[in-house]
């Protein structure tokens, strides 16, 4: 079961979670899952998710790509958060512009 989350509501929703996994695909088509704790920053058009000091693996995997962030819930009876977005490398920071978000729980 999925519940849409408005982009404007992401800061409050993300505050309920700790760790996320940045999901991207390498140039060779291999999936990449990297544990991250992005901060929320206010962009000109709404909230942005920022990975501070993105390592080389994160930079290669995500710059200029469509990515997803999965914020899992340790309790399987509660919703996990999935955020889709586009990533842009700015220095050593990876800035993610959210395009859609849902709360998801297995049926």
N, C-alpha and C positions, 0 to 999 in steps of 0.2 A: 504494500500500500504506500502510495506516495502523496505528499502534500506539498504543493508549490510554496516557495518562500520568495517574497518580493525582494529585489536587490536592495532596496532601501532598508529592509529589516535584517540584512545580513550581519551588521555589527552586533546587534543584540543576540542573534541566534548563535553566531560563532563564539560569543563569550561563554556559552554553556559547554563548550568542548575544549579539550586540551590539545592533543596531537592530531595532525592531519597527515594524509599521504598524498603527495603530488603525483598524479598519474599522467604520463606522457608516453610518446612513442619515438624511438630513436630513428635516425635516418635509414637504418637497415630494417625498420619495421618491428623492432623488438619493444615490448612494453617495458616501461620504467616506473617503479614505485619508490618514491623517496620520502622518508619521514621528515616532516617540517612543522614548524610552529609559526605560520605567517602572522604578521601584525595587520591590523586593519588601519588604513589611512584614508582620509577623505580626499577623493579626486575631484576634478572639475565637474564630472558627470555622475558622481556618486561614489560609494565605497570601493576601494581598491585593496587587494590583498598583497602584502609585500613580504617576500622572503629576504631577510637581512643576510648579508654575507653569504650569498649563494655559492656553494662549492662548484668546482669544475664540472662535476657530473650533473648537477642541477642546471647549470648554465647550458651545457651541451644538449641536454634532454629537452629543455623547455623553451629556449629563446625563440620567439616568433611563431610558436605553435599554439594550437588549441590544446588545452590541458583540462584536467579535472582535479579537484581536491576532494578527498574522501575523509570526513571526520567521523570515525567509527564510534559507536557507543558500546562500552564494555558489557552493558546489559542488553541481551538479545531481545528483550521485550520492549525496548525503547528505540526511538528513531535515531538513525545515523543521518548526517548531513552530507549531501553531495553538491558541489559547486562546479559548474562548467565555466570556462573563461578562456581568454587569450593571454599569452605571456609575452613580456617584453623585458629584455635585460637592460638595466640602467646602471652602469658601473658594475658593482658586485651585488646589486640588489635585483631580484626578479619581481617585477610588478605584474600582477594578474588582474585583468579587467573582468569581473564576473559578468556572465551573459545569461545564466539561469541557475536556479538552485532549488533543490527539493529535500524534504525530510523523507527518509525511506525506512520502512520496517518490513521484515519478512512476514508473509502471511502465515 
